[in-house]
Amino acid sequence: SCCFNKKRGCLITLRVLPLYINFVKMLNFLCYFRKQAKVNKDFAAGKRLLSMSGAAIDPATLRQGARIIVLVSGRSMQERSVALVVDDALPAGFEIETTLGADDAQNGPFKFLGELTAADVQESRDDRFIAALDLEGNKPFALAYVVRAVTPGEFFLPGAVAKDMYRPSLCARSDAGRAVIALPPHQVEVDPLGSDVEFRRIGEVGGDTILGVPVAGLEEAWRT
């Protein structure tokens, strides 16, 4: 059988159609890896976490309430000037406090950051840091902002992305990782219902144990 068109005749047999679809998928798959292979030939990008005094910080050893400087840097390997966009998504548990500019690194308390690039736009959004700038060919860039670790837990730490605003396929992404925010040393988690309330294991989600309290235990806790 075939897909028949009076003007063009038999276009493609139904038996061949699945092979054709798989062929298109394969081409898209190869194009994806071709683009990935080009990524670091056009731009380079990296991200570092620093203390407020400039010391390197391990994202797996953060404390709730800590203030952290995020330094995103990289370089364009393009001969021409580019309209560069830097997009750095925040891990859950982090909030941006402020962005840092070139003056902060030259005259302020952040001289240890070295020279920061003067961006045309820097935005502190709820879920990410965004910057836009005109970058000359074969030149480096460096941008920084301050975050606070607000929620204890273990979170995915996304890589920062640097890309050409008008050719988004020309881009680079820094390595991703994991961020762990622990409670401060003087703070411990306590049972708000009292130590006499019985907790029972009722399941597990994503490796986390789910605990439940019998209704009778809640009623007894509320009475007391």
Backbone hydrogen bonds, N-H to C=O, Kabsch-Sander energy under -0.5 kcal/mol:
donor,donor_aa,acceptor,acceptor_aa,energy
3,C,12,I,-1.6
4,F,2,C,-0.8
5,N,9,G,-1.8
9,G,5,N,-3.1
11,L,3,C,-2.4
11,L,9,G,-0.6
12,I,3,C,-0.5
14,L,1,S,-1.1
17,L,13,T,-1.5
20,Y,16,V,-2.2
21,I,17,L,-2.5
22,N,18,P,-2.3
23,F,19,L,-2.1
24,V,20,Y,-2.2
25,K,21,I,-2.3
26,M,22,N,-2.2
27,L,23,F,-2.1
28,N,24,V,-2.3
29,F,25,K,-2.3
30,L,26,M,-2.5
31,C,27,L,-2.6
32,Y,28,N,-2.1
33,F,29,F,-1.7
34,R,30,L,-2.0
35,K,31,C,-2.4
36,Q,32,Y,-2.3
37,A,33,F,-2.3
38,K,34,R,-1.1
39,V,35,K,-0.9
39,V,36,Q,-0.7
41,K,38,K,-1.8
42,D,38,K,-0.7
42,D,39,V,-1.2
43,F,39,V,-1.4
44,A,75,R,-2.3
46,G,73,S,-2.7
48,R,71,L,-2.3
50,L,69,I,-2.8
51,S,55,A,-2.9
54,G,51,S,-1.6
57,I,49,L,-2.4
61,T,58,D,-2.3
62,L,59,P,-0.6
62,L,180,V,-1.8
64,Q,182,A,-3.2
65,G,149,A,-4.1
66,A,63,R,-2.1
68,I,147,V,-3.0
69,I,50,L,-3.0
70,V,68,I,-0.5
70,V,145,Y,-3.2
71,L,48,R,-2.9
71,L,69,I,-0.6
72,V,70,V,-0.6
72,V,143,L,-2.9
73,S,46,G,-2.2
73,S,71,L,-0.5
74,G,141,F,-2.1
75,R,44,A,-1.9
76,S,139,K,-2.2
77,M,42,D,-2.9
82,V,135,L,-2.8
84,L,82,V,-1.1
84,L,133,L,-2.6
85,V,163,K,-2.7
86,V,131,A,-2.7
87,D,85,V,-0.5
87,D,161,V,-2.9
88,D,86,V,-0.5
88,D,129,F,-2.8
89,A,87,D,-0.6
90,L,127,D,-2.9
94,F,91,P,-1.6
95,E,148,R,-1.7
97,E,146,V,-3.1
98,T,146,V,-1.3
100,L,144,A,-2.5
105,A,101,G,-1.1
106,Q,102,A,-1.2
107,N,103,D,-2.9
108,G,103,D,-1.0
110,F,104,D,-1.3
111,K,108,G,-0.5
113,L,110,F,-1.9
114,G,111,K,-1.8
117,T,142,A,-3.1
119,A,117,T,-0.9
120,D,132,A,-1.6
121,V,132,A,-1.9
123,E,130,I,-3.3
125,R,123,E,-0.8
125,R,128,R,-2.3
129,F,88,D,-2.5
130,I,123,E,-2.0
131,A,86,V,-2.0
132,A,121,V,-2.1
133,L,84,L,-2.2
135,L,82,V,-2.9
135,L,133,L,-0.7
138,N,78,Q,-1.2
139,K,136,E,-1.1
141,F,74,G,-2.2
143,L,72,V,-3.0
144,A,100,L,-0.6
145,Y,70,V,-1.7
146,V,98,T,-3.3
147,V,68,I,-3.1
148,R,95,E,-2.6
149,A,66,A,-2.5
150,V,93,G,-2.9
150,V,148,R,-0.8
151,T,93,G,-1.3
153,G,181,I,-2.5
155,F,179,A,-3.4
157,L,177,G,-3.0
161,V,87,D,-2.5
162,A,172,A,-2.6
163,K,85,V,-2.4
164,D,167,R,-0.6
164,D,170,L,-2.2
165,M,83,A,-3.4
170,L,167,R,-2.7
171,C,169,S,-0.9
172,A,162,A,-2.1
174,S,160,A,-2.6
177,G,157,L,-2.4
179,A,155,F,-3.2
180,V,59,P,-2.7
181,I,153,G,-3.2
182,A,62,L,-2.6
182,A,180,V,-0.6
187,Q,184,P,-1.8
194,G,191,D,-1.5
197,V,194,G,-1.4
200,R,212,G,-3.1
202,I,200,R,-0.5
202,I,210,I,-2.8
203,G,210,I,-1.0
205,V,208,D,-2.5
208,D,205,V,-2.1
210,I,203,G,-2.7
211,L,209,T,-0.6
212,G,200,R,-3.1
218,L,214,P,-1.7
219,E,215,V,-2.5
220,E,216,A,-2.2
221,A,217,G,-2.0
222,W,218,L,-2.5
223,R,219,E,-1.8
224,T,220,E,-1.5
